[in-house]
Amino acid sequence: MKVRSYSESDEAAVAKLWREVFPGSPWWNHPETDIQRKLAVQRELFLVATIDSEIVGTAMAGYDGHRGWVYYVAVSPRRRRQGIGTALMKRAEEELAKLGCPKLNLQVRASNEEVVAFYRKLGYEIEERVSMGKRLATEQQYPEPTVGALIFDPEGRLFLMKSHKWRGKYVVPGGHIELGERMEDALRREVKEETNLDVHDITFLCFQEFLCDDDFWQPRHFIFFDFACRTNSTDVRLNDEA
Ligand SMILES: CC(C)(COP(=O)(O)OP(=O)(O)OC[C@H]1O[C@@H](n2cnc3c(N)ncnc32)[C@H](O)[C@@H]1OP(=O)(O)O)[C@@H](O)C(=O)NCCC(=O)NCCS
């Protein structure tokens, strides 16, 4: 077993491990988004444990100049009680100590007795504190209304495009509604930006709720307003979204 820093090619395996180890996490703990954030700050303190080439554990540490913190300490359920969690924590402690960090803090849900036992074994003690937190404005604050266009050509064919924001799936063009913009105008603008197509005969079809599903690349709450429309053009020019 080895412990090393995370590399980009680990993303799918790490996200899969976290979804297995932390089922029912709140939507804001979105693995791919959390990984991207960590890569921007002290990425060398994001550790993975491997056996052969398999990712079997993770630990995400950081030093804020006063204390070190650790999150996402996770070991595959099939690989527990083999010292992997200990090895990850030891490496995190060593890396933090190298930076001059005098103390490592961590939070565990009070009901998680097994994890408390794990940390006690490693020398951590329960300290009487009240844990407080506040979500900052980098997160989405409200659901976002968006428009989607089911575009039909004169032969009745539906336009679909592959989007990296939807994990390479086929989607219909569309996007956000700007302040002061009518939905039909937003639809025309979004379709033009994403496909270069001009649409007409716009009719409302339905709305759909989208609550932070993993299908989208970021955790987002959308309300989709879907419209059917027509185009006579075949001059499709995709922008960078598709
Ligand atoms: C906590 C966790 C990371 C431990 O990983 P691990 O690789 O199994 O831990 P180790 O093998 O290094 O265990 C070291 C010692 O911790 C203690 N320990 C570990 N798991 C324990 C458990 N389930 N119950 C009681 N003690 C435990 C034992 O003393 C163990 O030594 P031993 O096996 O010789 O008895 C792992 O159980 C896990 O991923 N849990 C779910 C995720 C989680 O809640 N993480 C914490 C979020 S902050």
The ligand as an SDF file (V2000), in Angstrom:
LIG
                    3D

 48 50  0  0  0  0  0  0  0  0999 V2000
  -12.4640    5.6490    9.9880 C   0  0  0  0  0  0  0  0  0  0  0  0
  -11.7560    4.9080    8.8610 C   0  0  0  0  0  0  0  0  0  0  0  0
  -11.0850    5.9210    7.9340 C   0  0  0  0  0  0  0  0  0  0  0  0
  -10.6830    3.9780    9.4620 C   0  0  0  0  0  0  0  0  0  0  0  0
   -9.9340    3.3870    8.4160 O   0  0  0  0  0  0  0  0  0  0  0  0
   -9.1440    2.0040    8.6020 P   0  0  0  0  0  0  0  0  0  0  0  0
   -8.1560    1.8700    7.5110 O   0  0  0  0  0  0  0  0  0  0  0  0
  -10.1220    0.8880    8.7580 O   0  0  0  0  0  0  0  0  0  0  0  0
   -8.3990    2.2250   10.0120 O   0  0  0  0  0  0  0  0  0  0  0  0
   -7.1380    1.4490   10.5740 P   0  0  0  0  0  0  0  0  0  0  0  0
   -7.0830    0.0680   10.0190 O   0  0  0  0  0  0  0  0  0  0  0  0
   -5.9260    2.2840   10.3590 O   0  0  0  0  0  0  0  0  0  0  0  0
   -7.5180    1.4080   12.1230 O   0  0  0  0  0  0  0  0  0  0  0  0
   -6.6190    1.8080   13.1420 C   0  0  0  0  0  0  0  0  0  0  0  0
   -7.2550    1.5680   14.4930 C   0  0  0  0  0  0  0  0  0  0  0  0
   -8.3900    2.4480   14.6700 O   0  0  0  0  0  0  0  0  0  0  0  0
   -9.3860    1.7570   15.4260 C   0  0  0  0  0  0  0  0  0  0  0  0
  -10.5720    1.5430   14.5890 N   0  0  0  0  0  0  0  0  0  0  0  0
  -10.6420    1.5960   13.2450 C   0  0  0  0  0  0  0  0  0  0  0  0
  -11.8990    1.3410   12.8330 N   0  0  0  0  0  0  0  0  0  0  0  0
  -12.6250    1.1140   13.9290 C   0  0  0  0  0  0  0  0  0  0  0  0
  -13.9890    0.7830   14.1470 C   0  0  0  0  0  0  0  0  0  0  0  0
  -14.8410    0.6180   13.1380 N   0  0  0  0  0  0  0  0  0  0  0  0
  -14.4010    0.5740   15.4330 N   0  0  0  0  0  0  0  0  0  0  0  0
  -13.5410    0.7180   16.4650 C   0  0  0  0  0  0  0  0  0  0  0  0
  -12.2350    1.0390   16.3060 N   0  0  0  0  0  0  0  0  0  0  0  0
  -11.7830    1.2200   15.0640 C   0  0  0  0  0  0  0  0  0  0  0  0
   -8.8030    0.4170   15.8240 C   0  0  0  0  0  0  0  0  0  0  0  0
   -8.1540    0.5680   17.0650 O   0  0  0  0  0  0  0  0  0  0  0  0
   -7.7910    0.1880   14.7060 C   0  0  0  0  0  0  0  0  0  0  0  0
   -6.7520   -0.6680   15.1010 O   0  0  0  0  0  0  0  0  0  0  0  0
   -6.9520   -2.2830   15.0320 P   0  0  0  0  0  0  0  0  0  0  0  0
   -7.5330   -2.6130   13.6930 O   0  0  0  0  0  0  0  0  0  0  0  0
   -5.5760   -2.8170   15.2390 O   0  0  0  0  0  0  0  0  0  0  0  0
   -7.8990   -2.6170   16.1490 O   0  0  0  0  0  0  0  0  0  0  0  0
  -12.7540    4.0200    8.0550 C   0  0  0  0  0  0  0  0  0  0  0  0
  -13.4640    3.1970    8.9550 O   0  0  0  0  0  0  0  0  0  0  0  0
  -13.7610    4.8120    7.2590 C   0  0  0  0  0  0  0  0  0  0  0  0
  -13.5130    5.1450    6.0950 O   0  0  0  0  0  0  0  0  0  0  0  0
  -14.9290    5.1120    7.8620 N   0  0  0  0  0  0  0  0  0  0  0  0
  -16.0120    5.7860    7.1860 C   0  0  0  0  0  0  0  0  0  0  0  0
  -15.6610    7.1920    6.7850 C   0  0  0  0  0  0  0  0  0  0  0  0
  -15.6710    8.1670    7.9070 C   0  0  0  0  0  0  0  0  0  0  0  0
  -16.6390    8.2460    8.6540 O   0  0  0  0  0  0  0  0  0  0  0  0
  -14.5580    8.9280    7.9850 N   0  0  0  0  0  0  0  0  0  0  0  0
  -14.3400    9.9390    8.9640 C   0  0  0  0  0  0  0  0  0  0  0  0
  -14.8000   11.2560    8.5160 C   0  0  0  0  0  0  0  0  0  0  0  0
  -13.9800   12.5230    9.3990 S   0  0  0  0  0  0  0  0  0  0  0  0
  1  2  1  0
  2  3  1  0
  2  4  1  0
  2 36  1  0
  4  5  1  0
  5  6  1  0
  6  7  2  0
  6  8  1  0
  6  9  1  0
  9 10  1  0
 10 11  2  0
 10 12  1  0
 10 13  1  0
 13 14  1  0
 14 15  1  0
 15 16  1  0
 15 30  1  0
 16 17  1  0
 17 18  1  0
 17 28  1  0
 18 19  1  0
 18 27  1  0
 19 20  2  0
 20 21  1  0
 21 22  1  0
 21 27  2  0
 22 23  1  0
 22 24  2  0
 24 25  1  0
 25 26  2  0
 26 27  1  0
 28 29  1  0
 28 30  1  0
 30 31  1  0
 31 32  1  0
 32 33  2  0
 32 34  1  0
 32 35  1  0
 36 37  1  0
 36 38  1  0
 38 39  2  0
 38 40  1  0
 40 41  1  0
 41 42  1  0
 42 43  1  0
 43 44  2  0
 43 45  1  0
 45 46  1  0
 46 47  1  0
 47 48  1  0
M  END
$$$$
